[in-house]
Amino acid sequence: MPLTRKAVAHKLAAYLHHEISLDDLVAWANAAMMEDDFEEAHYDTIRDVVARLGLANVQAFGLTWEDCASILKQLGYNARVEIVAV
């Protein structure tokens, strides 16, 4: 089954919600790049985003909030911050 924009957005959301670590996100992205099975209608966007996520643990690239918001925008989603009492 091809990797979709929605699946990539959900994986990034899992990272932002601290459900997975940065290392897990990078490992997932690298595995996805090796499979090279992306939704055809959005192949270039998904490939570029997944490639970027695969470099997120390299100090020169990193992954800022602005990066995440931009990536989600490329995938057709908007990022928002919600403050929740603990």
Residue, then its C-alpha position, 0 to 999 in steps of 0.5 A: m500500500p503506497l504511503t499517503r500524505k495523510a500517513v506522513a502527517h500522522k507520523l509527524a503528529a505522533y512525533l509532535h505529540h511525543e508518542i514517538s522519538l525523533d530517532d523513531l521518526v528518522a528510522w521510519a522515514n529512512a525505511a520509507m525512502m528505501e521502499d519508495d512506495f509513495e502515493e502516485a498523485h503526490y509522489d514528489t511532495i511525499r518523497d521530498v518530505v520523507a527525505r527531509l524527515g530522514l535527515a532530522n537527526v543530523q545537527a545541520f538539518g534538525l527539525t524545528w517547529e517551523d519546519c514541522a509546520s511547513i512540512l504539514k502545509q506541504l502535505g495539505y495540513n495546518a499545524r496549531v498549538e493547543i494548550v492543555a492543563v495537566 
